[in-house]
Each structure stands twice: as C-alpha cells, then as structure tokens.
Amino acid sequence: MGWEILPEWQEALEALVETGGTVLILGPLDSGKSTLCTWAAQKALEAGRQVAVIDSDVGQSAIGPPGTLGLAFPPLGFESLGQVRPAALAFVGAVTPEGRFLEMVLGLEELHRRARARGAEVILVDTTGYIQQPAARALKAAKIRALRPRHLWAIGERDLLEPILAGHEHLAEIQVWYLPSSSQVRPRSREERRQAREEAFRRYFARAHLQEVALAQCLLSGTRLGKGRPLSVEERRLWEAALEVPLLWGQRSGEEILLVGERFPMNSRRGEVQERTGISFLFLAALRFHRLLVGLADGFRRLMGLGLLMEMDWDSLQARILTPVSRVEAVREVLFGGLRLDPQSGQELERLRPGEL
C-alpha cells in the first residue's frame, strides 16, 4: 500500500494477533489512527484472524455516514474501509462528541457486543481526535471501561496521551502501547474535514426519498415530544391567547408544559404568563425540527438508517422524512439528533444544544 510501517507498529500488531481481543486506538487529529487501523486489520486477516472494525469518529467515519458509529467486517484483501459495507450502525446525531457522550459510549458498547456475537477474534476500534480537554479524557476513560480492551494503542505525542492512559498499565490483562506517528501522515485542515463531511452527507441523501412515518406509533428518543399528554384544542387555544402566538403542538408532562409554535412569543409576554399562571412551560420553534437529522430504528432498536425531518403534521404527529430507508413501516424508534442539514449540499444549517428538543 506504500505506507511507512514502523517497527513499533509491527511489534504491537504481533502481540494483538497472538492474544486476540479488542484494541482501542487513541490519538490526536492527524496522528495516523485510521491508517494504523486499516493496516492492522489487513495484517490480522492475513494471519487468519476473524476481524471486525468499529469506526467511532462521528465526524470523519470511513464506515458509516457522519453522525453515526459504524461496524464492518472487512474481507481478506480489502484496500480501504470506505469500500466495506457497514454491518451495523449506531446513532449519535452529531458530528462531534461534545454533548453526546452517552450516545457515543452506548453506541460503541452495542457495536462491540454485536462484533463479538458474530465471532470476531480481533476487534479494532478507531476513535476521534478529541483528546485534550478534561471532558475528552473522561469520554476516553468511559470507552475503556465500557469495552475493556485487551490492548490500548496510543499513537502520536506521548505527552498528549499519558493523561488519558496513565495507570492503565497496572490493570490485569491489558497492554498499553505508545506508538509513533508515520512521517507520511498528511494533516487535514478544518476546511478539508468540513468538505469531507458535506460530501459524505450528499452521497448518503442522494438516494433518499420522502417517506411517511407515524411518530405517534414510535418511541421518540432525544426529544421531549411524545413524553406527555397532548393538550386539547381548548387548552391550546388558551395558551395561544395568553402568549399571543399561534401554536402547532402542546403537551403536558407532570407540571411541565411543552409548546411548539411557528415563532417565539415576546420575552415580556412569556414572563407575564409564567408569573401569572405559576406553570413551568417550555417553548420550541417549529423551525428547530425542520431538516433535523434523525435516526430510524426497528423494534429491536437496531439503526436502519438516517433521515431528515422535512415536514410535520402536528395534529397527528405524522412526519415526512427524507431517507434512503425503504422499509419505514418497520420503524419503531425515531432518534432525534442535534444537527440540521441541507440534503442537497450536505451543509450544516444549525447545531442544536444538548437537550434543546
């Protein structure tokens, strides 16, 4: 393949092939994690091992579309992970880990479990370059605890990686390897990474069609929608009159009222109503749901694919979703993400804060 294979890489690979198990590959941006992962998968296959690869880089995944974690079982002789069909995906709903730690760890744990169930003897887990902030270190520590890897491969500057891995060498049945980066690694700019994400989204939604999905018949995750009693027409009219804005949806959950409208009421009006009624209410603009990235899962919570929420009949909670998923009648869970996209350009329209919906 023309790659520079360093002696330290070869030593770590030989140990992995001998012991089998899971290896978690850590490193900063542009350290060569994906190159190391691909090369190691090729060599482990050549050594006769059953190999699985999990790509958990939600922004630059080689296996699935952005916003997902991907599992693949590459065949002997494969050249790049981008040519291997995903065996399973897990929904994160964002292109960075920030604010999505739970989705990252649970999704990774699910794909790892499925890889083991399929008989994988060597499981290579590629990760994001998000390592320096305290929160990033906490996320990496959670991944290590969740997967209990046999090997930890830390590639790149040791000073950046020791705060994450220090002390792990004292644990039983774990080997920590600090590996140098290849001199052939070419750094990519922030702009190049953005363009790559947009191209990946364009390719994914190029084969999508508008499909009808009855949200009222699905578990809705990552949103407050569907978690309370819908307001009656009379109740909604009272709130409309109080806030002086037309409402599309309303529901009550305990003491909290959720309202959805085409525009926000004036802040002064909201304050007056809050003070007068003493009722806590949350107001969402309908625009937040337009072109929102969602995950579509079946009754076993297996991700079938991604979609963009294009239109909503709020009275019936009937959604029109742009998606390449063909069997939408099997959808039983809709996972709401934190990203709004233009499907034709793949460009981000807005990043939503965690818990905003």
C-alpha positions in Angstrom: 0.0 0.0 0.0 3.0 2.3 0.1 2.6 3.0 3.8 5.6 3.5 6.1 5.3 0.7 8.6 7.2 1.4 11.8 8.9 -1.3 13.9 6.8 -0.3 16.9 3.6 -0.8 14.9 4.8 -4.3 13.8 5.5 -5.3 17.4 2.1 -4.1 18.6 0.4 -6.0 15.8 2.2 -9.2 16.5 1.1 -9.1 20.2 -2.5 -8.4 19.1 -2.6 -11.3 16.6 -1.2 -13.6 19.3 -3.7 -12.7 22.0 -6.7 -11.6 20.0 -9.3 -9.3 21.7 -10.1 -5.7 21.3 -7.7 -2.8 20.7 -8.8 0.8 21.2 -6.8 3.2 19.1 -6.3 6.7 20.6 -4.5 9.7 19.3 -4.9 13.4 18.3 -6.1 14.7 14.9 -3.8 13.7 12.0 -1.8 11.2 14.0 -2.5 8.3 11.6 -5.1 6.4 13.6 -7.1 5.4 10.6 -4.0 4.3 8.6 -2.9 2.2 11.6 -6.3 0.7 12.0 -6.6 -0.2 8.3 -3.1 -1.7 8.1 -3.7 -3.7 11.3 -7.0 -5.1 10.0 -5.3 -6.2 6.8 -2.5 -7.9 8.6 -4.7 -9.6 11.2 -6.8 -11.0 8.3 -3.7 -12.3 6.6 -2.7 -14.0 9.8 -6.0 -15.9 9.8 -7.9 -14.0 12.4 -11.6 -13.1 12.2 -11.6 -9.2 12.2 -14.1 -6.5 13.0 -13.5 -2.8 12.8 -15.6 -0.2 14.6 -15.2 3.4 13.5 -16.3 5.8 16.2 -15.1 9.0 14.5 -18.6 10.6 14.2 -17.3 13.4 12.0 -15.0 11.6 9.7 -16.2 8.0 9.7 -14.9 5.7 7.0 -17.6 3.1 7.6 -20.9 4.9 8.0 -22.3 8.4 7.3 -21.4 11.3 9.6 -23.3 11.3 12.9 -23.0 7.5 13.3 -20.7 4.9 14.6 -20.0 2.1 12.2 -19.2 -1.6 12.4 -17.7 -3.6 9.5 -16.2 -7.0 8.9 -13.6 -6.3 6.2 -12.8 -9.3 3.9 -9.3 -10.6 3.2 -7.6 -8.4 0.6 -9.7 -5.3 1.2 -7.9 -2.0 0.5 -9.8 0.7 2.4 -12.6 0.7 5.0 -14.6 3.1 2.8 -15.1 0.2 0.4 -16.5 -2.1 3.1 -20.3 -2.3 3.6 -21.3 -1.4 7.2 -22.7 -4.4 9.1 -24.3 -2.2 11.7 -24.6 1.5 12.7 -25.3 3.3 15.9 -26.8 6.8 16.0 -25.1 9.7 17.7 -26.8 12.5 15.9 -23.9 15.0 15.8 -20.5 15.3 14.1 -18.6 16.0 17.3 -18.7 14.1 20.6 -19.5 17.2 22.7 -22.8 16.8 24.4 -23.3 13.3 23.1 -21.1 11.3 25.4 -23.9 8.9 26.4 -24.8 8.2 22.8 -21.1 7.6 22.0 -20.4 5.1 24.8 -23.7 3.2 24.5 -23.4 3.0 20.7 -19.8 1.8 20.9 -20.8 -0.8 23.5 -23.7 -2.0 21.3 -21.5 -2.4 18.2 -18.7 -4.1 20.2 -21.3 -6.6 21.6 -22.5 -7.3 18.0 -19.0 -7.8 16.8 -18.3 -10.4 19.5 -21.6 -12.1 18.8 -20.5 -12.5 15.2 -17.3 -14.3 16.3 -14.8 -11.5 15.8 -11.4 -12.6 17.3 -9.8 -9.2 16.7 -11.8 -6.0 17.1 -10.1 -2.7 16.1 -11.8 0.4 17.4 -10.8 3.7 15.8 -11.7 6.9 17.7 -11.9 10.7 17.3 -9.0 13.1 17.8 -10.9 14.6 20.7 -8.5 14.0 23.5 -7.1 17.2 25.1 -10.0 18.7 27.1 -10.8 17.2 30.5 -14.2 16.2 29.1 -12.5 14.4 26.2 -10.3 12.5 28.7 -13.4 11.5 30.6 -15.0 10.2 27.4 -12.0 8.1 26.5 -11.9 6.7 30.1 -15.6 5.7 29.8 -14.9 4.0 26.5 -12.0 2.0 28.0 -14.2 1.0 30.9 -17.1 0.0 28.7 -15.1 -2.1 26.2 -12.4 -3.5 28.5 -9.9 -3.7 25.6 -7.0 -6.2 25.6 -4.8 -3.6 24.0 -4.6 0.2 24.0 -2.7 1.7 21.1 -1.8 5.4 21.7 -0.4 6.9 18.6 1.2 10.4 18.5 2.7 12.7 21.0 3.1 10.8 24.3 2.6 14.0 26.4 -0.9 14.3 25.0 -1.9 10.7 25.6 -0.4 10.0 29.1 -3.1 12.0 30.9 -5.6 9.5 29.5 -3.7 6.3 29.8 -1.5 6.8 32.9 -2.1 3.9 35.3 -3.8 1.5 32.9 -0.6 -0.5 32.6 -1.3 -1.6 36.2 -4.6 -3.3 35.3 -4.7 -7.1 34.6 -5.0 -8.3 31.0 -4.3 -5.0 29.4 -1.3 -3.8 27.4 -0.6 -0.2 26.7 1.4 0.7 23.6 2.7 4.2 22.9 3.3 4.3 19.1 4.9 6.9 16.9 3.1 8.5 14.0 4.2 7.9 10.5 6.1 10.7 8.8 3.8 10.1 5.8 0.6 11.3 7.6 -0.7 14.4 5.9 -2.6 16.8 8.2 -6.0 17.9 7.0 -7.4 21.4 7.6 -10.6 22.2 9.3 -12.0 23.2 5.9 -11.0 19.9 4.4 -12.7 18.0 7.2 -15.9 20.1 6.7 -15.9 19.5 3.0 -15.5 15.7 3.5 -18.5 15.7 5.9 -20.6 17.6 3.4 -19.7 15.2 0.6 -20.5 12.2 2.8 -23.9 13.6 3.6 -24.6 14.5 0.0 -23.8 10.9 -1.1 -25.9 9.5 1.6 -29.1 11.6 0.9 -28.7 11.4 -2.9 -30.6 8.2 -2.9 -33.2 9.3 -0.3 -37.0 9.7 -0.8 -39.7 11.3 1.2 -41.3 8.7 3.4 -44.3 8.9 5.8 -43.5 7.9 9.4 -46.2 8.0 12.2 -44.3 9.4 15.1 -47.3 8.6 17.4 -46.6 4.9 16.8 -42.8 5.1 17.6 -40.6 5.6 20.6 -39.2 9.1 20.3 -35.7 9.4 21.8 -33.7 12.6 22.3 -36.7 14.8 22.5 -39.5 15.8 24.9 -42.1 15.2 22.2 -44.3 12.3 22.9 -43.5 12.2 26.6 -46.7 13.7 27.9 -50.4 14.1 27.4 -51.3 16.2 24.3 -53.2 19.3 25.1 -56.8 19.5 24.0 -57.8 22.0 21.4 -59.4 24.2 24.1 -56.2 24.1 26.3 -54.1 25.0 23.3 -56.3 28.0 22.5 -56.0 29.3 26.0 -52.2 29.2 25.7 -52.4 30.8 22.3 -54.4 33.7 23.7 -52.1 34.1 26.7 -48.9 34.1 24.7 -50.4 35.8 21.6 -48.8 33.3 19.2 -50.3 30.5 17.1 -49.4 27.1 18.4 -48.9 23.9 16.5 -48.5 21.4 19.3 -48.8 21.3 23.1 -48.4 18.6 25.7 -48.3 18.3 29.5 -45.9 16.1 31.4 -46.3 16.4 35.1 -46.1 20.1 35.9 -44.3 21.0 32.7 -46.0 22.3 29.6 -44.3 21.9 26.2 -45.5 24.2 23.4 -44.4 24.3 19.7 -45.1 27.3 17.6 -44.0 28.9 14.3 -42.4 31.8 16.2 -41.4 32.7 19.7 -43.6 34.8 21.9 -42.2 38.1 23.1 -40.0 37.6 26.2 -42.1 40.1 28.2 -45.2 38.2 27.3 -43.6 34.8 28.3 -42.6 36.3 31.6 -46.0 37.7 32.3 -47.7 34.4 31.6 -45.2 32.5 33.7 -45.7 34.8 36.6 -49.5 34.8 36.4 -50.0 31.1 36.0 -47.1 29.8 38.0 -46.8 27.0 35.5 -43.5 26.0 34.0 -43.5 25.8 30.3 -41.0 25.3 27.5 -41.5 26.8 24.1 -39.9 25.4 20.9 -39.9 26.9 17.5 -41.1 24.5 14.8 -38.0 25.5 12.7 -35.9 23.6 15.1 -37.4 20.3 13.7 -37.1 21.3 10.0 -34.4 19.3 8.2 -33.4 17.8 11.6 -31.1 14.8 11.4 -32.9 11.7 12.8 -32.1 8.0 13.2 -34.6 5.4 12.2 -34.5 2.2 14.2 -36.6 -1.0 14.2 -38.4 -2.7 17.1 -35.2 -4.2 18.4 -33.6 -0.7 18.4 -31.3 -1.5 15.5 -30.5 1.5 13.4 -31.9 1.1 9.9 -30.5 4.5 8.6 -30.6 8.2 8.8 -33.3 10.7 7.8 -34.1 14.4 7.7 -37.3 15.5 9.2 -38.8 17.6 6.3 -42.5 18.2 7.2 -44.7 17.6 10.2 -48.4 17.2 10.6 -48.5 18.4 14.2 -52.1 17.4 14.8 -51.4 13.7 14.1 -47.6 13.7 14.6 -47.2 12.3 11.1 -43.8 13.1 9.8 -42.4 13.2 6.2 -38.8 12.1 6.4 -36.2 12.2 3.7 -34.4 8.9 4.0 -32.8 6.1 1.9 -34.5 3.6 4.3 -37.1 1.8 2.2 -39.0 -0.3 4.9 -40.2 2.6 7.0 -43.2 0.5 8.1 -40.6 -1.3 10.3 -39.5 1.9 12.1 -40.4 1.7 15.8 -38.0 4.3 17.2 -37.0 7.7 15.9 -33.9 9.2 17.5 -33.7 13.0 17.3 -30.2 14.4 16.6 -28.6 17.7 17.2 -28.0 18.8 13.7 -30.0 20.5 10.9 -28.8 19.9 7.4 -29.4 20.9 3.8 -29.7 17.5 2.0 -28.5 18.8 -1.4 -25.4 20.5 -0.3 -24.7 18.5 2.8 -24.1 21.8 4.6 -24.9 22.2 8.3 -27.8 24.7 8.9 -27.6 24.7 12.7 -26.2 22.8 15.6 -28.6 22.4 18.5 -27.6 22.3 22.1 -28.0 19.0 24.0 -31.5 18.8 25.5 -32.8 21.6 23.4 -35.6 19.5 21.9 
